[in-house]
Amino acid sequence: SKGTTNHFGKARSSVASKIVRTAVEYTLNNIMMDQMSSHQQLRVLVEQLQREANIDRMKTSEAINHLKRYISEHEAEDYLLVGFTSQKANPFREKSSCTVL
């Protein structure tokens, strides 16, 4: 389907960059909105709505199938499911304290 490649590969990075760009633009627009006339504010709103309308969408059922496939392909790498191979591999282990006698 349009906008998806290799189980979120390029599409994921593209979508992520669009989200970040949109969030930055949204924040800047909110800051500047107070200084704009209502006509300018409406223009900014229309531009934002046009950007959102151009985002590639997929059906929820399709997205769920992609997520299920991704999860099953990567479950061996999920430390919450399989645990750590050793205590040293666990970044959340309690650090040992060093005592000098």
Helices and strands as residue ranges (DSSP letters): H 9-33, H 38-53, H 60-74, G 75-77, H 79-82, G 87-89
